[in-house]
Amino acid sequence: MSSMCDFWVLICILLCLCNCYGLVTSFKVAQSVNFFTNSLSSSQPERATVSVNGRQISMEIDTGSGVTIVSESFCRKVLKLKLNPSPLQLKTITSPIEIIGESLVVVQVAGLAPQTLKLYVVNCLVEFLPLMGRDWLDVLIPKWRDNFNVLSGSFTLSNSVDQVLPVLLNLTQVCFLRILHHVLKILKLT
């Protein structure tokens, strides 16, 4: 029993190290087998075109964001909203996000009835595609969470090293190659 616990502790440490270096962006455990998704594969964001106060805008669907946000410059150039102060405080893993203000907007998607929803405007040094968070998704696409039911109930860790070892070895190889690449890049810069 102790060796199995040590095995899983080792896996967790490896995942944490790889995650710190941006080598593993997510992992899923399904049907007692671990599957890892590394940052070597590129995945384009899901986008939706919505009408916001009569203007068609493309938004990235962001199920990791609790609220819908746009940048201050996008708001100023495209939406031209009158903003109210916001009591909300947003944080990322590394730092807080400065909210410039909030506004109620009329949103319409693909012929559905218009909805009045809250939009948050944030100060950001880099421009980004407006993000449609869970607050809008819950209203505009109420059953969006049903797509994730396939994962529920399948989050069981396998006790079989035979099932996990090939995936772990592949992950270790990917992590090693990525770390080696970063080290070589640093050495070239010095």
Helices and strands as residue ranges (DSSP letters): H 2-20, E 24-30, E 33-38, E 47-52, E 55-61, E 69-71, H 72-74, I 75-79, E 90-91, E 96-97, E 99-108, E 115-122, E 131-132, H 134-140, G 144-151, H 161-189
